[in-house]
């Protein structure tokens, strides 16, 4: 290669670098820059330094468990210039932890976790029992549009959605070919899947169907009864080792598609489909218990999750982020499914969960699955 060609090659590399930088700048527009303090954050940061710790309890398969909490700790401390210790203890299911939190609050005990996590299942319990603090999230995150804040918070500002996902159908690629894999929930009723399917004992994803325009209560119950004939066993969301081992070939309805993406990236023989007859956007939510041991650190941690750095670590831990923020990696996944289905997602926000037409539907379906 002569000198002239080398100059041309070098110039092209510079142009590509500048272009990539411009794309990144555009993607992350709307995030708080590293170490940028909002007026509401400054006093909270000082209070958090005084607390020095954060207790986190959720399942070992949630947000990469202990490893994920270490990543959160490292990212949080790097961002704020602190040395706060994150203590992780493996927990039970979201409903189980919500019930424990309510019991502790009623007994006047210190909360076992400084952050309360929920999905569509436990959100209502926290709200009804009023165990969580009301927080002015907009003041802590002025970079997030008010329309987004309103969309992702509870009416009393006690819970806020940190990531979105769409419940799906997960399958083991060693046993199920891509072309044969169920593309809709109704495909799961095919007799060839009898004895091959696992589902959750708490009927994750089924409560939402009651409010879905294409389903409703009666259609959901009828489907659950037929679906149960093909179900061979029950498993918790996130227990994908039972799927990779071949105990189940298919798992539905999945409530942690991001975790599947992470496992696939590590070589697991898994794949998943968003059912085209049920496009639902569900959320993971966080809140701070009124009886938290380290409430200031908890509020600051949640606010940090809405920074560019926080969302990056969140995706690394969970395989999902908030599709409403610029640069989201979840957004194009949802857009592709919407295009394939030809209709829009049902956005199952916190407010939608609290306004359920059939709040007991999930328990009704759970009873069907447990009666096998």
Secondary structure in CASP SS format (residue, H / E / C, confidence):
PFRMAT SS
TARGET T0000
AUTHOR 0000-0000-0000
METHOD secondary structure of the structure
MODEL  1
X C 1.00
X C 1.00
X H 1.00
X H 1.00
X H 1.00
X H 1.00
X H 1.00
X H 1.00
X H 1.00
X H 1.00
X H 1.00
X H 1.00
X H 1.00
X H 1.00
X H 1.00
X H 1.00
X H 1.00
X H 1.00
X H 1.00
X H 1.00
X H 1.00
X H 1.00
X H 1.00
X H 1.00
X H 1.00
X H 1.00
X H 1.00
X C 1.00
X C 1.00
X C 1.00
X C 1.00
X C 1.00
X C 1.00
X C 1.00
X C 1.00
X C 1.00
X C 1.00
X C 1.00
X H 1.00
X H 1.00
X H 1.00
X H 1.00
X H 1.00
X H 1.00
X H 1.00
X H 1.00
X H 1.00
X H 1.00
X H 1.00
X H 1.00
X H 1.00
X C 1.00
X E 1.00
X E 1.00
X E 1.00
X E 1.00
X E 1.00
X E 1.00
X C 1.00
X C 1.00
X C 1.00
X H 1.00
X H 1.00
X H 1.00
X H 1.00
X H 1.00
X H 1.00
X H 1.00
X H 1.00
X H 1.00
X H 1.00
X H 1.00
X H 1.00
X H 1.00
X H 1.00
X H 1.00
X H 1.00
X H 1.00
X H 1.00
X H 1.00
X C 1.00
X C 1.00
X C 1.00
X C 1.00
X E 1.00
X E 1.00
X E 1.00
X E 1.00
X E 1.00
X E 1.00
X C 1.00
X C 1.00
X C 1.00
X H 1.00
X H 1.00
X H 1.00
X H 1.00
X H 1.00
X H 1.00
X H 1.00
X H 1.00
X H 1.00
X H 1.00
X H 1.00
X H 1.00
X H 1.00
X H 1.00
X C 1.00
X C 1.00
X C 1.00
X C 1.00
X C 1.00
X C 1.00
X C 1.00
X C 1.00
X E 1.00
X E 1.00
X E 1.00
X C 1.00
X C 1.00
X C 1.00
X C 1.00
X H 1.00
X H 1.00
X H 1.00
X H 1.00
X H 1.00
X H 1.00
X H 1.00
X C 1.00
X C 1.00
X E 1.00
X C 1.00
X C 1.00
X C 1.00
X C 1.00
X H 1.00
X H 1.00
X H 1.00
X H 1.00
X C 1.00
X C 1.00
X C 1.00
X C 1.00
X C 1.00
X H 1.00
X H 1.00
X H 1.00
X H 1.00
X H 1.00
X H 1.00
X H 1.00
X E 1.00
X C 1.00
X C 1.00
X C 1.00
X C 1.00
X C 1.00
X C 1.00
X E 1.00
X E 1.00
X E 1.00
X E 1.00
X E 1.00
X E 1.00
X C 1.00
X C 1.00
X E 1.00
X E 1.00
X E 1.00
X E 1.00
X E 1.00
X C 1.00
X C 1.00
X C 1.00
X C 1.00
X C 1.00
X C 1.00
X C 1.00
X C 1.00
X C 1.00
X C 1.00
X C 1.00
X C 1.00
X C 1.00
X H 1.00
X H 1.00
X H 1.00
X H 1.00
X C 1.00
X H 1.00
X H 1.00
X H 1.00
X C 1.00
X C 1.00
X C 1.00
X E 1.00
X E 1.00
X E 1.00
X C 1.00
X C 1.00
X C 1.00
X C 1.00
X C 1.00
X C 1.00
X C 1.00
X H 1.00
X H 1.00
X H 1.00
X H 1.00
X H 1.00
X C 1.00
X C 1.00
X C 1.00
X C 1.00
X C 1.00
X H 1.00
X H 1.00
X H 1.00
X H 1.00
X H 1.00
X H 1.00
X H 1.00
X H 1.00
X H 1.00
X H 1.00
X H 1.00
X H 1.00
X C 1.00
X C 1.00
X E 1.00
X E 1.00
X E 1.00
X E 1.00
X C 1.00
X C 1.00
X C 1.00
X C 1.00
X C 1.00
X C 1.00
X H 1.00
X H 1.00
X H 1.00
X H 1.00
X C 1.00
X C 1.00
X C 1.00
X C 1.00
X C 1.00
X E 1.00
X E 1.00
X E 1.00
X E 1.00
X E 1.00
X C 1.00
X C 1.00
X H 1.00
X H 1.00
X H 1.00
X H 1.00
X H 1.00
X H 1.00
X H 1.00
X H 1.00
X H 1.00
X C 1.00
X C 1.00
X C 1.00
X C 1.00
X E 1.00
X E 1.00
X E 1.00
X E 1.00
X C 1.00
X C 1.00
X C 1.00
X C 1.00
X C 1.00
X C 1.00
X E 1.00
X E 1.00
X E 1.00
X E 1.00
X E 1.00
X E 1.00
X E 1.00
X E 1.00
X C 1.00
X E 1.00
X C 1.00
X C 1.00
X C 1.00
X C 1.00
X C 1.00
X H 1.00
X H 1.00
X H 1.00
X H 1.00
X H 1.00
X H 1.00
X H 1.00
X H 1.00
X H 1.00
X H 1.00
X C 1.00
X C 1.00
X C 1.00
X H 1.00
X H 1.00
X H 1.00
X H 1.00
X H 1.00
X H 1.00
X H 1.00
X H 1.00
X H 1.00
X H 1.00
X H 1.00
X C 1.00
X C 1.00
X C 1.00
X C 1.00
X C 1.00
X C 1.00
X C 1.00
X C 1.00
X C 1.00
X C 1.00
X C 1.00
X C 1.00
X H 1.00
X H 1.00
X H 1.00
X H 1.00
X H 1.00
X H 1.00
X H 1.00
X H 1.00
X H 1.00
X H 1.00
X H 1.00
X C 1.00
X C 1.00
X C 1.00
X C 1.00
X E 1.00
X E 1.00
X C 1.00
X C 1.00
X H 1.00
X H 1.00
X H 1.00
X H 1.00
X H 1.00
X C 1.00
X C 1.00
X C 1.00
X C 1.00
X C 1.00
X C 1.00
X H 1.00
X H 1.00
X H 1.00
X H 1.00
X H 1.00
X H 1.00
X H 1.00
X H 1.00
X H 1.00
X H 1.00
X C 1.00
X C 1.00
END
